């Protein structure tokens, strides 16, 4: 007989869930550094896959495990999870380089080794999921209590990652969930014996590694993005929740798109690299900024040739300060500097490299704000002559989704409207980024600028100028600088733009009043988007204006490309559009979901079919909840990320409120296992999800001027009612099914997890192509299907 449920069992499950969600989020951050950001999405899928496989294992072998030893089996699963986390951590750090195949320019091609490492990453979730699935099966009458601990633990674990990364790098931080798993094993086992000894070892070993890791190189990144850190010898390397920040000795950097007309000296510079991908530059300043003449010959600073000596300039995404120096060197009287990552501002520029940068961020003519640019501008009552965004492209992903990037909030129509409203009369917004093969950045920047100007009632044909120059870092790449003047460029401005561009050897792609460009390809498209009365967004790449509801600026694939992407290797450059990876993940997750759902029906299906009720209805109900929950969670993360300014903040707030509230809702609403209770809870989930989808965007827009803490509170309060009810439908059903077909519980848990694997990819695709609101509405639709199925599912066998 299974021992009676105790709080120790629930607490142990809560600790395991906390460790698993910590592992998932930390793996996402680690993969964003070691491989390209769209691969980081795989961490979500392998986590859900591991949990589903665990449930299938419990279904297959659960009947052979002694019921009286259930706490010991749960402890063994927790201990195995601790070991698996350490193994995955070490493997990801040391099973390199050559992850990306061979051949020049190949950055995003999956390899066998990469696939093997991703499968290995599923092991912790399989081991921990075994403990959770076995507990739900053996203590099914207390499923609402177990689900409470499961969700509360997961919420607390997810919320702990941001503070964890502020004190230790991700590879060392991964040892923390291993320690927690050891604590979980020790919690559930009370009797002396082998299980307790193993539990003590499971907490002692990772704890010892955690305490000694800072003094060894076992948990240091060796290779990131194919670059050996031992070879480049970083001067500085630290982590926080935003990114890994690395400073490298840099030689030969002349600029993003430097003019070949400059032949003077280049000062000493160092490369500050974010996640070993996006780079900003530390420039040695030993005199006046005006002495750094090379900066004025770079396309990124072209705006200061159009508006020289501005009274007030604002630089968003300032990084290590190169654009700030450009503004000061051009004669700006005062520069407002906005950078979201405190590690860059306080630890690098104001800290270790304070003398090297001439104490740039403490100059009296420089004001620094550590905040996301969108929120800062919305809250500010200042106006500037120039607002500059140059190369604000981090490509740093979090578990909020591989495409939930920091810079998404800056590259939308609504963001451009906000920036344009903060310009002085005759002010100019300058946005510079790089167009790569299969990534039409210049065209999309132009379309966003056009849409914003039209929202303000301005004429895009008079108010946009686009200049281009070869990008210095890669062949066949072009940097575009899009200048936007809401008041329009007059004749003097137009002549100046043309003269300065020609003097520097840059290409004036579009200047108001000039004949259409004769250049083919993207330049011609830029010209059409800026000047046509009715713009056309047709073409191989989607360059339609991004919005707050669909903010994925760097994703330009079309849904019609999905079939072709299944056999494509993807664009062979460091950004990538990700469709090739998402398409393969969609196919793989569909196959795996089908196998995990139907294999137990073939092998050991008699146990599933035994008992009362419809197997089909029960399975379909669990599947709808798995898909619906994932759609709702991803929708909440994406919507909140844009409002709070960074995916890490969204992750903390959403996981904490949604999961903890869901756990409380499981206790409050899943005790009374009736059809009426299930129907009312599901109806509430549907109504609150739809309400959030409709109301959240205008609500968040109206409160963007508030402080970050208040905005986080508003997000939390908006999610809270939905969180309270969304945690009840699954334990309600599992409790009801346990009275008529108890052996079906592990299979239903497997179906719920397997469909979540598929849903994580589907929800991302829906968001990328149809917007965040569509993700939430689709999630509500799956809960509506569950509502239709709830009556047969909630049928119980009367007692007595």
N, C-alpha and C positions, 0 to 999 in steps of 0.2 A: 504494500500500500504506500502511496506517495505521502511523505510527511506533510503535516498541515502547513498551509501558507503562513508565513510570518513576515513582519516588516523587513527583516534582514534579507529575505529573498527579493522583495521589491527594491530595496536599496541597492542590492548587488546588480540587479537588472538596470537600474538607473545609472550606476557607475559604468557598466559596460556600454550602454547607449551613449553616455557622455564621451567615453573614450572613442567610440566609433565615429561620432560626428566630428570630434576633434581631428581624428585621423583623416577623414574625408576632406575637410577644409584645408588642413596642412598639406596634404598631398596635392591639392589643387594649386596652392601657392608654390610648392616645390616644383611641380611640373611646369608651371608658368615660367620658372627660371631656367630649368634644365632643358626643356624643349619649348616649342613655340606655343603661344597662348591658346590656340584653338585645340591643341592636344590636351590641355589642362581639363577640358570638359570631360575627358574620359574618366577622370577620378570619380565623378558623380555616377557614371554608368557602372564602373567596376564595383563601387560600394553597393549599389542596389543589386547587382548581379550576385555578389557574394552572399548577401542576405537571403536572396531567393534560393541559391544553391543549398544554403544551410537548412532552409525549411524542407527542401526535398530530401536531404539527408535524414532529417528527423522523421519524416514520413517513412523512409525506407528502413531505418534501423531502430526507430523509437520503441517498437514493440519488443525488441530484444534487450533493452536496457532495464535493469531492475528499478522498479518504482521507488523502493525505499532508499536507493542511492541517488535519486535525482539531484539533490544539492551538490553531491560530489561531481556529477557529470557537468553541472552548470559551472562549477569551479574549474574543472579541467578545460572547458571551453574558454573561460576567461583567461586562464594561464596560457593556453595556446595562442590566444589573441595577442597577448603581450609579446610572446616570442615572434609571432608573424609580423607584428609592427616593426620590430627591430630588424628582422631580415629584409623587409621591404625597404626600410630606410637605408640600410647599408647597400643593398643592391642598386637602388636608384643613384646613389652617390658614386659607386665604384664600377658599375657595369657600363663603362664608357671608355673611349669615345666611339665614333663611327656609328651613331644611332641613325643617321640620315642617308645611308647609302653612299654611293660613290659618284663622282662627276662634279664638275664645277657648277656652282650655282644651285645645287640641290639642297634645299633646306627643309621641305615639308613632306618628303616621301616616307611613308611608313616602312619599317624594316622588320624582319623576323625578330630581331633582338628587342625592338620596341614593343612588339606584340607580346613577347614572352614576359617582359617586365610589367606590362599592364595586367596580364593574367596573374602574375605573382602578387600584384597589388590587391587582388580580390581576396587573398588568403585571410587577412585580419577580419574582414567582414564576414567571411564564411565561418571562421571559428567563433567570433562573437555572436553572429547570427544564430549559430547552433544553440548557444545558451539561451538566447531570447526565445527562439521557436520551441525549444523543449519545455521551457517554463510555461509558455502560453498553452502548450498541449497538456501538461501535467496539472497545472493549477487553473484550468479553464473556468471553473466557477468563480474565480477571483480575477478574471481577465480584465475587468475595469480597473482594478487596483494595479495590476501589472502594467497595463497600458499607461496609467498615470505616471508610474515611475519611468517607464520607457520614454515618454514624451518629455517629461520634466528633465530627465537626465540629458536627453538630446538637446533640449533648449539651452540648458546651462552649459553644456559642452561647446555648443556653437558660439555662444556669447563669450566664452573664455578665450577664444583664439586670438582676438585682437589684442587684449592686454598681454597675452602670452608672447606674441611676436614682438611686443615692444621691449621685452627683456632678454630674448634669446632668438637665435636664427631658427628657421623652420626645421632644418635637419636635427637639431638638438631638441627643439620643441616636440618633435614626434616621439621622443622618449617619455614625455609626460603622460600621454594616453596609455603607454605601455605600463607605467607605474600604476595608473588608475585601474587598469585591468587586473593587476596583481592585488590591489586593494579590494576589488570586487570579488575575486576568488576567495580571499581571506574572510570577507564579510558573510558569504553564504554558507561556509563550512564552519560548524561549531565543534564537532567531535574531533578528537585527536586521531591521527592516522595519516595514511599516505597523501590523501587529498589536501590536508592542512599543511603538510610539509611542502608539497609542490606549490601551494598557494604562497607560503612564506618565501620560497625561492623566486616565484613569479613577481613578487614585489621588490625583493632585495636586489635581484640582478639588474633590472632596468633602472632602479634608483641609483645603484652604484655607477652605472654607465652615465646617467644624467649628471651626477656630481663630478665625474671625472672627464666628461666630454669636452669642456672648455680647454682642457690641458693636453688633449690629444688631437690628431688629425683624422680620426676614424669617421667623424661625422661632419667633415668639411666637404663642400662641393669641389669636385676635381675638374669637371668639364661642364660647361653651360653653353647651350646653343652651338655645340661643336667646338668651343674655344677652351683650350686647356688653361686653367687659371695658374697652374704651376709655370707655364711658359710666359704668360703676360705679367705675372708677379704684381698683383694688386697692392697699392699702397694703403688702401682702406677698403673694408668690406663689412657692412652691417645690414641688418634686417629690421623692418617694422611691418605693420599690417599692410602698408601700401606696396612695398616692393623690397627687393634686395638692392642696396645702393653700393656701387663699387667705384673706386677712383683708381684709374690706371695712368701710368706715365705715358703721355701722348706726344708723338712726334709727327710732324708733317700735316696736321690738320689745318687746312687753309680756309675752311668755311663750308656752309651747306651748299651754296651755289655761288662760288666766288667768281668775280670778273677776272678774265685773263689780262685786263688792262692794269691790274695792280702788280707792281714789281718790287714793292718795298718790303721791309722786314715783317716777320710774324713773331709776336712775343711768345714767351714760354707758355704752354698750355698743358692742361691735364684733362683726360676724359673722365667724366662722371657718367656711369652707365647704370641704367635702371633695368633690373632683371636681365642683365647681360644682353640687352637689345637696344632700347632707346638711349641715345646719348645726348648729353649736354656738356658744355665745356667750361672748365675753370680757367680763367685767363689771368695771368700775372699782371697786376696793376701796381706800378711803382711810381707813377706820376699822375698826370691828369688824364681822364678818359679820352680827351680830344687827341691825345698822342697815339691812340690805337687806330691809326688810319685805315688798317685793313678791314675793319668792321663795316665801314661805309661803302665798301666795294662788294658786299655780299647782298644777294637778292633779298635775304631776310630783313635787311635794314633799308630797303628801297623806299619805304614810306617816308623816311626822313629826308629824302631828296625831293619829295613832293610837298611835304610839310616840314621844312627845316626849322630848327629852333622853336619847337612847341613849348608853350608855357607849361602845360601839364600833359604828361604821357602816362599810360597805364599798360603794363606788361603782364599778361596772364600766362601762367605756366612758366614762370621765369627760370626755374631750375637753378643752375649755378651762376646765373647772372649775365650771360653773354648779351642778351637782348637789352638788359638794363644798361650795360656799357655802351651799346649802340645808341640808345636814346640820349645818354649823357654826352657821348662824343658828338652827337649831332646838335648839341646845344640846348637840350631840354632843361628847363629851369627846375623841374621837379618830376620825379618818376615814382609812381605808385607800383609796387612790385607784389604780385600775388603768386604764391606757390603753395600747393596743397600738402606737400610732404614735409613734415617738420624735421625729419632726419637731414634733408638736404639743406634746409635753412639754418637750423640751430647747430647740428653736429658737424656739418661740412663747412659751409661758407662762413658762418659766424664762429665756428669752433676750430677744428684742426687746420683749416686753410684760411684762417682769418688774415694772417700776414700776407699770404700769397695773393689773395684777392684785394689787397689794399683796404681791408675792412669795409668792403663794398656795401654790405647790408646794414651798416651802422652810420653811413654817411648822412649828413643833415639834409641833403637833397634827394634822399631815397627813403620812402616809407614802405615797410614790408608787412604784408598780411599773410599769415599762414592759414589758408582757407581755400576751399574750392572756388575757382574764379567765378562761376555762375552765381553762387550765393553771395559772394562778396559784392559783385556789381549790383545785384538786386537790392542789397541792403544799403548801398552807398547812395548818398545824395550828391556826390561829386560829378563833375563833367570833365571830359578830357578832350584835348585837341587830337590826340592819337591814341587808339587802343590797338595793341599788337598781340597777336597769337602766332607764334612761329614754332613749327615742329613740335606741337604739343601732342605727341603720339607715344604713349608709354607701352601699349600692347601688353599690359600687365593684367592678368585675369584673376578672379577669385571664384569661390564656389557659388557666387551669385549667378554664374553662367560664364562660359568662356568668352562671350561677346559683351559682357557687362563691364566695359572698360571705363577707366576714370574719365577719359576725355569725351565720352559719349555726350555728356551733358553740355559741352561747349559747342558741339557741331550740329545744332538743330535750328530750325526756323525760329522757334521761340527764343532761343539763346541769342541768336543774331539780332532779333528785334530788341531785346533788352540791352545789348551792347550798343546798338545804333542810337537808342534813346539817351544814352549817357555820353554822347558826343556833343561838344560845343558846336555852334554854327561853323560850317566849313570844316568840321572835323572829319577824320578818316579812320575807318577800321581796316586793319591789315591782317590777313590770315594767310599764312604760308605753310604748305605741306608738299609732300612728294607724290607724284604720279608714277606708278610702276606699271610694267606690263600686266594687263588684266586687272588694273586697279586705277580707275579714272578719277583721281582725287581732284584735279583741276576742274573737271566738269561738274563734279558733285558740289564742290565749294561754290561754284558759280550759281548752280541751281538753288542752293540754300540761300545765298545772298539775294538772288532774285525774288524768291518767295518771301523773305523778310521785308524787302523793300516794298513789294506789292501789299503786304499786310499793313505797312505804314502809309500807303497811298502815294509812294514815290515811283519815279520812272526808272526802272532798272537800266534801260539803254543809255541814260545820261549819268548814272550813278555808279557804274562798275567799270573798273579797269583791271586787266589781267596781264601780268608780265611773267615770262618763263625763262628758265636758264637750266643748263644741264646740272644735275645733282652730282656732287663730287664723289659720293661713296660707291655707287654702282653704275655699270654701263647701262645704256638704254633706259635711264630714269631721268625724270624732269621735275624740277621744283617749280611750283606755281605760287605766285604771290597775288592774291585777290584783294584789290583795294576797293573799299565801299564808302562812298560819300553820299549820305542821304540828301544833301542839298545839291548834289550833282557836281560834276567836274566842269568848270567853265573853260573858255578858250585858252586862258593862260595856263591852267592846270594841264590841259590836254597837250599843249606844246611842251610843257616842262616834262611830262611823263615820257613823251616820245623822244625828246632830246636826251634825257638822262639814260633811258633804256639803250638808245643807240650808242651813246658815249661809253657805256659799260659793256657793250656787246650782248645785252639781253634781248629777248624777243618780245615785242609788244603784241601779245596774242589778241587782245581786244582793248581798244581805246575808243571812247565815244567819238562819233563823227568821222572815224576812219573807215576806209573801204574794208569789206570782209577779208579776213586772212586767207591767203592762198595755201596755207599749210594744211595738209591732210590730217585725218585721225582726230585725236582729242582736241588739238587747237581749234579745228573747225567746229567741233561740237561746242566748245566753250563760247566761241563767237555767236553761234546760233542761240544758245541758252541765254546769253546776255542781251541780245538785240531783237530776237524774234518777238512779234506781237503775241503769238501763242506758241510757247516752247514745246518741243517734242522730246519726250524722255524715252522714246523707242531706241532700241539698240541692244547689242549683246550684253552690255553691263547696265545695271540699274543705277542711274544717277539722279533719280527723282529726289526732291528735297527731303532730308530727314526731319522728323518731328519729335516732340517729347514722347509721343506714343510709339514711335518707331525710330529710335535714336541710333541705329547701328550704322554709323557713318562709313566705316571701312568694310562693311559687308555689301557687295554689289552683285552677287549672283542672283539669277532669276529662278523661280520655282520650276520653270520649264527645263532647267538644266539638271534637274535631279536625276533623271534616268542616265544621262550622259556622264554625270559625275560618278556614277557607280564604277565605271571602268577607267576614269581619268585619274592621273596621279596628282592633279592639282597644280596651280601655278608654282613655278620653281623659284620663288623669292621669299624673303624672310617674313613678309606680312601674310600673304595668302588670303583667300576669301573664305576658306573653310568648308565650302560646299562639298568638295570631294571627300573630306573626312566625315562630315555629317551624313552624307548619303550612305557611305559604307557603314557607319555606326547605326543608321536607321535599319538597314538590311540585317546587320548582325544582331541588333537588339530584337528585331521582329522574330528572327529564327530562334534565338535563345529564349525569348519569352514563350514562344510556342512549345519548345522542348520542355522547359521547366513546368509549364502548365499542363501539358498533355502526357508527358512521360510517366508521371505517377499514376495516371489513369490506366496506362498499359501495364506497367510493372507494379503490382500490388494494388490494382484498382478495386479489387473486391472490398478492401477495408474502406475505401472512399465511398463506394456505393452502398455499403452496409448502413443500416439505420434509416431514419425517416427523412422526408423532404427531398426536394429536387437538387441533384448534384449540379445540373446545368444552371439553375437559378442562383444557387449558392456561389458557384464559381464566377458567374457573370457579375454578381453583386460585388464580390471581392475585387474583380478586375476593374469595374467602374470606379470604385473607391481609390484603387491604386493610381489609375490614370488621372482621375479628378483631383486628388490631393496634390500630385506632382504639378499639374497645370496651375493650380491655385498658388502653390508655394513659389514656383518660378515667376508667375505673374506678379505676386506681391514683392518679390525680391527686385525684379526689374523696375517696377513702378517706384518703389521706395528708394532705390539706388539713385535715380535721377534727382529725387527731391533732397536727399541727404548729401549728395555731392560725391559719394564714393561707395563702390560696392561693399567694402569692408564694413562701413557703418550700417548699410542696409542689412548685411548678413547678420550682424549682431542684434539689431532691433527686431528684425523679422523672425529669426529663429528663436530668440528668447521669448517674445510675446506669443507667437503662433504656437510653438510647441509646448511651452509651459501652460499657457491657457488651455491648449488642447488636452493636456494631462488633467488639469483641474476639471475640465468639462467631462472627461471620461468618468471621473469620480461622481460628479454631480448628476449626469444625465444617463449613464449607462447601467445604473443599478436596476432600474425598472425595465426589464427586457420584454417590452410589448411592441406590437406592430404600430400602435398609435404613437408611442414615444419615438420610434425610429422614423416614422413619417414626419412628425413635427420637427425633429432635429434636422433631417435632410432638407425639409422645406426651408428651415432657417438658414442652412448653409447656402442653398441656392439664392435666396433673397439677399443675404448679406454679401455674397460674392458679386452678384450683379450690381448691387448698390455701390460696392467699392469700385468696381470697374467704371461706373458712370460718374461717381462723385469725386473720386480721389484726385484726378488730374486737376480739375478746377480748384479743389480744396488746397492741394499742394501749391498750385500757382499763386493762390491768394496769400499763402503763409510763407512764401520763399524769403521774404525780407526779415523773418525772425531769426534768432540765433540758432546755431546748430543743435543745442540741447533742447530748445523748445520744439524745433522741427522733429527731432527724434521722438519727443513725447507725443506730438500730434500723430506721427506715423504709428506709434505703439497703440495709442487710444483708438485709432481708426481700424487697426487689425484686431484688437482685443475681442470685440463681440464675435467676430468670425472664428477666432481661435477657440473660444469657449465651446462652440458647437461642433467644430470640425473634427474634434477628437473623439466624439461619441459614436458615430455610425459603425465603425469597425468593431469595437468591443461589444456593442449591442448585438451585432450579428453573430460574432464568435460565441458570445454567451448563450444565445438562443440555439445555435447549432450544436453546442456542447451537450444540450439536453436530449438531442435526438440522434446525433452522429458525431460523437466525440473524436473518432479517429480521423475525421475530415479536417480538423483544425490545422495541422501542419500544412496540408495541401492548400487550404485557403490562404494561409500566410504566404506560401510560395507564390500563388497566383497574384496576390496583392503586390508582392515585391517584384515579380517578373514583369508585370504590366507597368510598374513604375519605371523599370529600365527603359522600356519602349517609350513611355510618356516623357521621360526627361529629354529625349531627342526630339520627339514630336512637338513638345511645348516650345523648345528652342526654335525649331523651324517655323512654327506658327508665329512666334514673336518676331522673328527676322523678316517674315514676308507680309504679315498682316497686322502686326502691332501688339502691344501689351494688353490693350483692352480685349482683343480677340482671344488672347491666351486665357484671360480670366473668364470670359463668357463661355469659351469651350469647356473650361473646368466646371463651371456651373451646369453645363449641359450633361456632363458625365454624372454629376450628382443627381440630375433629374432622371437619368436612366436608372440609377441606383434606387431612387424613390419608387419607380415603377416596379422594381423587383423586390422591394422591401416586404411586401405582404407574405409571399411564400417563404422568404428567407427567415422571417421572424416567427414562423409557426413553430411552436414548441410541443414536445410530448408532455402531456399533463402528468404531474407527479401522483403517485399513489396507485 
